[in-house]
Structures are given as structure tokens and as C-alpha cells.
Amino acid sequence: MISPQTLSEADRRVVAAWAADCAERVLAVFEAEAPADSRPRDAIARARAYSRGELDTAGEIRRRFVAGRAAHDVRAPAAAAAAQAAAQASAVAHMGAHALGAAAYAAKAAGLAAPDYAEAVSEEIRWQFAHLPTAARAVLQRLPPVGENSSGPLGPGLLSTGVLGSIVGEIQAELTNRG
């Protein structure tokens, strides 16, 4: 049985562009610390190309971990979160729920890079919703609530606990409220 977090290939392509937008917003945080490391920028470009149908799903599934490795090569937590946002965006080809991971990591990176963490996170989430296409919103609304389905990134684990779990929960609550 396919996980409800996977989504159809067409739906994954719809949300990949928004995930790339979210990750790109905080890319400068990563690049300030590691200007010569192109892995997150490349992952964002691949997510966009995937969304346009220019890259195949199998190939992108094989490459989805590249940007995540960049997160381990930086010291600043904000830079690591920005690299993880790019990694999550590229992983949308594997499972659509990674789009929420890209948004959550981007909001976390924005918060960690700012003097007022909570306000920066809220501001980033507001930006994400202001730039969320109607079609992508409809797709994301079909995902199970964070922590309620164990067969994907929203299940028990990283995206459902701690700061990331709170951010994903806030994004999903907003998706529900905005219908």
C-alpha cells in the first residue's frame, strides 16, 4: 500500500516548486557560511526542474540526499537548517510530504538566523502562505496530520517532533483554517 504522504507523481510535481521557493528564501543563510558549496542551490534547481517535468522521479529519488550532506559540513545551526530545507525540497520527488519539511526547515533557518526567533519563524510562514499556489494548497491539504501516519516523513521522527514538529503543525493548521 502506498503511503498517503507519497502523493501522486503529478501532485509531487505541483508542490515541488513551492518547496523550492521556501528553500530558496533561506539559501543565503547557508551560502554565507559555505559560499563554495553548491549542493543546496543545485538541489533547489533540481526541485524546480522536477516540478516542470524536466527530470524523472527515479533519478531525483536517487539524488535526494546530496543537499542534506551539506548540512553536516557547516557549523551554524541556521546554515544547516537552510541546507536541510533544500534537501527536503529535492526529496519531494520521493514523497510529497517533504514539501512541508522544506517549509518547516526554511522557517527554522529564518528563525535561527534572526535576533527574534519566534517573529522570524512567523514571518517566514506568512511569506510561505502568501506564495502558496492554490493547486499546491489543495494537494498539501490532503496530507495526513503530522504525527498521525507512520509511513513517511510526517510520521514519528524528525518532522513530527520538537521545533520542526511545531512548525509543520502550525503550517497544517493554517492549511486547514484557510480551507
C-alpha positions as CSV (number, residue, x, y, z in Angstrom):
1,M,0.0,0.0,0.0
2,I,1.3,3.4,-0.9
3,S,1.6,6.0,1.9
4,P,-0.8,8.9,1.8
5,Q,2.3,11.0,2.3
6,T,3.7,10.0,-1.1
7,L,1.0,11.7,-3.2
8,S,0.8,11.0,-6.9
9,E,3.7,12.0,-9.2
10,A,1.6,14.8,-10.6
11,D,0.8,16.1,-7.1
12,R,4.5,15.9,-6.2
13,R,5.4,18.0,-9.2
14,V,2.8,20.6,-8.1
15,V,4.2,21.0,-4.6
16,A,7.9,20.7,-5.6
17,A,8.0,24.3,-7.0
18,W,6.6,25.7,-3.7
19,A,9.1,23.7,-1.7
20,A,11.9,25.0,-3.8
21,D,10.6,28.6,-3.2
22,C,10.6,28.0,0.5
23,A,14.1,26.6,0.5
24,E,15.5,29.3,-1.8
25,R,14.3,32.0,0.6
26,V,16.9,30.9,3.2
27,L,19.6,29.7,0.8
28,A,21.7,32.9,1.5
29,V,21.9,31.7,5.2
30,F,23.7,28.6,4.0
31,E,25.8,30.3,1.4
32,A,27.0,33.0,3.8
33,E,28.8,30.2,5.7
34,A,29.7,27.9,2.8
35,P,29.8,30.1,-0.4
36,A,31.7,27.4,-2.4
37,D,29.2,24.6,-1.6
38,S,26.7,24.4,-4.4
39,R,24.8,21.3,-3.2
40,P,21.8,23.1,-1.7
41,R,21.5,25.5,-4.7
42,D,21.7,22.5,-7.0
43,A,19.0,20.7,-5.1
44,I,16.7,23.7,-5.3
45,A,17.3,23.9,-9.1
46,R,16.6,20.2,-9.4
47,A,13.3,20.5,-7.4
48,R,12.2,23.3,-9.8
49,A,13.2,21.2,-12.9
50,Y,11.4,18.2,-11.4
51,S,8.3,20.4,-10.9
52,R,8.4,21.3,-14.6
53,G,8.6,17.7,-15.7
54,E,12.2,18.0,-16.9
55,L,13.7,15.4,-14.5
56,D,12.5,11.9,-13.9
57,T,11.3,10.7,-10.5
58,A,13.7,7.8,-10.1
59,G,16.7,9.9,-10.8
60,E,15.7,12.5,-8.3
61,I,14.9,9.9,-5.6
62,R,18.5,8.6,-6.0
63,R,19.9,12.2,-5.6
64,R,17.7,13.4,-2.8
65,F,20.3,13.1,0.0
66,V,23.0,15.2,-1.6
67,A,22.0,18.6,-0.1
68,G,21.4,17.0,3.3
69,R,25.1,16.1,3.4
70,A,25.9,19.8,3.1
71,A,24.1,20.4,6.4
72,H,26.7,18.3,8.1
73,D,29.6,20.3,6.7
74,V,28.6,23.6,8.3
75,R,28.7,24.7,11.9
76,A,26.0,27.3,12.2
77,P,22.6,25.7,13.0
78,A,20.8,28.2,10.8
79,A,23.0,27.3,7.8
80,A,22.4,23.6,8.5
81,A,18.6,24.2,8.6
82,A,18.8,26.0,5.3
83,A,20.7,23.1,3.7
84,Q,18.1,20.7,5.1
85,A,15.3,22.9,3.6
86,A,16.9,22.4,0.2
87,A,17.3,18.7,0.8
88,Q,13.6,18.4,1.7
89,A,12.7,20.3,-1.4
90,S,14.7,17.8,-3.5
91,A,13.1,14.9,-1.7
92,V,9.6,15.9,-2.8
93,A,10.2,13.6,-5.8
94,H,10.2,10.7,-3.4
95,M,7.3,11.8,-1.1
96,G,5.2,14.9,-1.4
97,A,5.1,15.4,2.4
98,H,8.7,16.5,2.1
99,A,7.3,19.8,0.8
100,L,6.2,20.5,4.4
101,G,9.6,19.6,5.6
102,A,11.2,22.2,3.2
103,A,8.8,24.8,4.5
104,A,9.5,23.9,8.2
105,Y,13.3,23.8,7.8
106,A,13.2,27.1,6.0
107,A,11.2,28.7,8.8
108,K,13.6,27.2,11.3
109,A,16.6,28.6,9.4
110,A,15.0,32.0,9.2
111,G,14.3,31.9,13.0
112,L,17.8,30.8,13.9
113,A,19.3,33.5,11.7
114,A,17.3,36.3,13.3
115,P,17.5,38.1,16.6
116,D,13.8,37.4,17.3
117,Y,13.4,33.7,16.6
118,A,9.6,33.5,17.1
119,E,8.8,36.6,15.0
120,A,11.1,35.4,12.2
121,V,9.5,32.0,12.1
122,S,6.0,33.5,11.9
123,E,7.1,36.0,9.2
124,E,8.5,33.1,7.1
125,I,5.4,31.1,7.4
126,R,3.3,34.1,6.4
127,W,5.5,34.5,3.3
128,Q,5.1,30.8,2.5
129,F,1.4,31.1,2.6
130,A,1.4,34.3,0.6
131,H,3.3,32.4,-2.1
132,L,1.5,29.1,-2.0
133,P,-0.4,28.5,-5.2
134,T,-4.0,27.3,-5.0
135,A,-3.2,24.0,-6.6
136,A,-0.4,23.3,-4.2
137,R,-2.5,24.3,-1.2
138,A,-5.2,21.7,-2.3
139,V,-2.5,19.0,-2.6
140,L,-1.0,19.8,0.8
141,Q,-4.4,19.7,2.5
142,R,-4.7,16.0,1.6
143,L,-1.6,15.1,3.6
144,P,-2.3,13.4,7.0
145,P,-1.7,15.5,10.1
146,V,1.9,15.5,11.4
147,G,2.5,12.5,13.7
148,E,-0.6,10.5,12.7
149,N,0.7,8.4,9.8
150,S,3.9,6.4,10.3
151,S,4.6,5.7,6.7
152,G,6.5,8.8,5.7
153,P,8.3,12.0,6.9
154,L,5.3,13.2,8.8
155,G,5.3,10.1,11.0
156,P,7.1,9.6,14.2
157,G,10.5,11.2,13.8
158,L,12.3,14.4,12.9
159,L,9.5,16.3,11.2
160,S,6.9,15.4,13.9
161,T,8.9,16.3,17.0
162,G,10.5,19.4,18.5
163,V,10.7,22.7,16.7
164,L,10.1,21.1,13.3
165,G,7.0,19.3,14.5
166,S,5.6,22.5,15.9
167,I,6.3,24.4,12.7
168,V,4.7,21.6,10.5
169,G,1.7,21.5,12.8
170,E,1.4,25.3,12.5
171,I,1.5,25.1,8.7
172,Q,-1.0,22.3,8.6
173,A,-3.3,24.2,11.0
174,E,-3.1,27.2,8.7
175,L,-3.9,25.0,5.7
176,T,-7.0,23.8,7.5
177,N,-8.1,27.2,8.6
178,R,-7.7,28.7,5.1
179,G,-9.5,25.8,3.5
